[in-house]
């Protein structure tokens, strides 16, 4: 199977700001770190051939939607 369905996660700050978990660290100090939590925002896919995550679109809201896409692109 080429695509594996996984949870899509992101960093979320207590004021609503968000950041990718795959980019630079979103905080610059220990006090600032406590304002950030990792949240699940839907479902995406991991390409097992290329080792990449996501396909350049917003995550699906349900696992079954992501699985249907992955199954049709195997």
GULUMZA-403433 format. One record per residue: residue in one letter; y, x, z negated of N, C-alpha, C in turn. Coordinates in nm, 2 decimals. Each point is the difference from the previous one (the first is absolute). Example, Ala and Ser with C-alpha at 12.3 -4.5 7.8 and 13.67 -1.06 7.14 Angstrom:
! GULUMZA-403433
SITE residuo    n.Y    n.X    n.Z   ca.Y   ca.X   ca.Z    c.Y    c.X    c.Z
SITE       A  -0.57   1.32  -0.78   0.12  -0.09   0.00   0.12   0.09   0.00
SITE       S   0.11  -0.04   0.07   0.11   0.09   0.00   0.11  -0.08  -0.08
END
This chain:
! GULUMZA-403433
SITE residuo    n.Y    n.X    n.Z   ca.Y   ca.X   ca.Z    c.Y    c.X    c.Z
SITE       X  -0.12   0.08   0.00   0.12  -0.08   0.00   0.12   0.09   0.00
SITE       X   0.09  -0.02   0.10   0.12   0.08   0.01   0.10  -0.03  -0.11
SITE       X   0.03  -0.12  -0.03   0.11  -0.04  -0.09  -0.06  -0.05  -0.13
SITE       X   0.05   0.05  -0.11  -0.04  -0.04  -0.14   0.12  -0.08  -0.05
SITE       X  -0.02  -0.12  -0.06   0.10  -0.08  -0.06   0.03   0.05  -0.14
SITE       X   0.12   0.03  -0.03   0.04   0.05  -0.13   0.13  -0.08  -0.05
SITE       X   0.02   0.01  -0.13   0.12  -0.06  -0.06   0.12   0.08   0.05
SITE       X   0.11  -0.07   0.03   0.13   0.06   0.04   0.08   0.01  -0.13
SITE       X   0.05   0.12  -0.04   0.07   0.02  -0.12   0.13   0.06   0.03
SITE       X   0.10  -0.02  -0.09   0.13   0.07   0.01   0.05   0.01  -0.14
SITE       X   0.10   0.09  -0.02   0.07   0.02  -0.12   0.11  -0.11  -0.01
SITE       X   0.02  -0.06  -0.12   0.10  -0.10  -0.02   0.08   0.03  -0.12
SITE       X   0.13   0.01   0.00   0.08   0.02  -0.11   0.04  -0.13  -0.07
SITE       X   0.04   0.01  -0.12   0.03  -0.12  -0.08   0.12  -0.08   0.05
SITE       X   0.08   0.06   0.09   0.11  -0.07   0.06  -0.03  -0.05   0.14
SITE       X  -0.13   0.01   0.04  -0.05  -0.05   0.13   0.00   0.10   0.12
SITE       X   0.05   0.12  -0.02  -0.01   0.10   0.10  -0.14   0.04   0.02
SITE       X  -0.04   0.04   0.13  -0.14   0.03   0.03   0.00   0.14   0.07
SITE       X  -0.12   0.06  -0.01  -0.02   0.13   0.07  -0.14   0.01   0.04
SITE       X  -0.03   0.07   0.11  -0.13   0.03   0.04  -0.08   0.09  -0.09
SITE       X  -0.13  -0.02  -0.02  -0.08   0.09  -0.08  -0.03   0.12   0.08
SITE       X   0.02   0.00   0.13  -0.03   0.12   0.08   0.12   0.09   0.03
SITE       X   0.11  -0.03  -0.05   0.12   0.09   0.02   0.03   0.08  -0.12
SITE       X   0.12   0.04  -0.02   0.05   0.08  -0.11  -0.01  -0.09  -0.13
SITE       X  -0.01   0.07  -0.11   0.01  -0.07  -0.13   0.13  -0.07  -0.02
SITE       X   0.00  -0.13  -0.03   0.12  -0.08  -0.01   0.09   0.03  -0.12
SITE       X  -0.05   0.07  -0.10   0.08   0.02  -0.12   0.03   0.15  -0.01
SITE       X   0.11   0.03  -0.07   0.05   0.14  -0.01   0.00   0.05  -0.15
SITE       X  -0.04  -0.08  -0.09   0.00   0.04  -0.14  -0.11  -0.08  -0.08
SITE       X  -0.03   0.04  -0.12  -0.10  -0.07  -0.08   0.05  -0.14  -0.04
SITE       X   0.12  -0.02  -0.04   0.05  -0.13  -0.03   0.00  -0.09   0.12
SITE       X   0.03   0.05   0.12   0.00  -0.08   0.12  -0.15  -0.04   0.04
SITE       X  -0.09   0.09  -0.03  -0.14  -0.03   0.03  -0.05  -0.13  -0.06
SITE       X   0.04  -0.02  -0.12  -0.04  -0.12  -0.08   0.04  -0.13   0.07
SITE       X   0.10   0.00   0.09   0.05  -0.12   0.06  -0.08  -0.04   0.12
SITE       X  -0.09   0.09   0.05  -0.08  -0.02   0.12  -0.15  -0.04  -0.04
SITE       X  -0.06  -0.09   0.07  -0.14  -0.04  -0.01  -0.06  -0.01   0.14
SITE       X  -0.13   0.02   0.01  -0.06  -0.02   0.13  -0.05  -0.14   0.00
SITE       X   0.03  -0.07   0.11  -0.04  -0.14   0.02  -0.08  -0.02   0.13
SITE       X  -0.09  -0.10   0.00  -0.07  -0.04   0.12   0.08  -0.10   0.07
SITE       X   0.02   0.03   0.13   0.08  -0.09   0.08  -0.07  -0.07   0.12
SITE       X  -0.13   0.01   0.00  -0.08  -0.06   0.11  -0.12   0.09   0.03
SITE       X  -0.04  -0.01   0.13  -0.12   0.07   0.05   0.04   0.07   0.13
SITE       X  -0.06   0.12   0.02   0.02   0.08   0.12  -0.13   0.06   0.04
SITE       X   0.00   0.09   0.10  -0.12   0.07   0.04   0.02   0.15   0.00
SITE       X  -0.12   0.06  -0.02   0.00   0.15   0.01  -0.09   0.03   0.13
SITE       X   0.05   0.08   0.09  -0.07   0.04   0.12  -0.09   0.12  -0.05
SITE       X  -0.13  -0.03   0.00  -0.10   0.10  -0.04  -0.01   0.12   0.10
SITE       X   0.03  -0.02   0.12  -0.01   0.11   0.10   0.12   0.09  -0.01
SITE       X   0.12  -0.05  -0.02   0.12   0.08   0.00   0.05   0.03  -0.14
SITE       X  -0.05  -0.07  -0.10   0.05   0.02  -0.14   0.13  -0.05  -0.03
SITE       X   0.05  -0.10   0.08   0.13  -0.05  -0.02  -0.01  -0.14  -0.07
SITE       X   0.11  -0.04  -0.06   0.01  -0.13  -0.07   0.11  -0.08   0.06
SITE       X  -0.04  -0.13   0.02   0.10  -0.09   0.06   0.00   0.01   0.15
SITE       X   0.06  -0.11   0.06   0.00   0.00   0.15   0.14  -0.03   0.05
SITE       X   0.10   0.03  -0.08   0.14  -0.02   0.04   0.05  -0.15  -0.02
SITE       X  -0.06  -0.07  -0.09   0.04  -0.14  -0.02   0.00  -0.03  -0.15
SITE       X   0.06  -0.11  -0.04   0.00  -0.03  -0.14  -0.15  -0.04  -0.04
SITE       X  -0.03   0.02  -0.12  -0.14  -0.03  -0.04  -0.03  -0.15   0.01
SITE       X  -0.13  -0.03   0.02  -0.05  -0.14   0.00   0.01  -0.05  -0.14
SITE       X   0.02  -0.13  -0.02   0.01  -0.06  -0.13  -0.14  -0.02  -0.07
SITE       X  -0.11  -0.01   0.09  -0.13  -0.02  -0.06  -0.10   0.11   0.06
SITE       X  -0.10   0.02  -0.08  -0.10   0.10   0.05  -0.07  -0.06   0.12
SITE       X  -0.03  -0.13   0.00  -0.07  -0.05   0.12   0.08   0.01   0.13
SITE       X   0.13  -0.01   0.00   0.08   0.03   0.12  -0.01   0.14   0.04
SITE       X   0.00   0.09  -0.09  -0.01   0.15   0.04  -0.14   0.02   0.05
SITE       X  -0.10  -0.06  -0.06  -0.14   0.03   0.04  -0.02  -0.06   0.14
SITE       X   0.06  -0.12   0.03  -0.02  -0.06   0.13   0.06   0.10   0.11
SITE       X   0.12   0.06  -0.03   0.06   0.09   0.09  -0.09   0.12   0.02
SITE       X  -0.05   0.06  -0.11  -0.08   0.12   0.00  -0.13  -0.03   0.08
SITE       X  -0.06  -0.11  -0.02  -0.13  -0.04   0.07   0.03  -0.01   0.15
SITE       X   0.11  -0.05   0.04   0.03  -0.02   0.14   0.04   0.13   0.07
SITE       X   0.03   0.11  -0.08   0.04   0.13   0.06  -0.10   0.11  -0.03
SITE       X  -0.12  -0.04  -0.02  -0.10   0.10  -0.04  -0.05   0.09   0.12
END
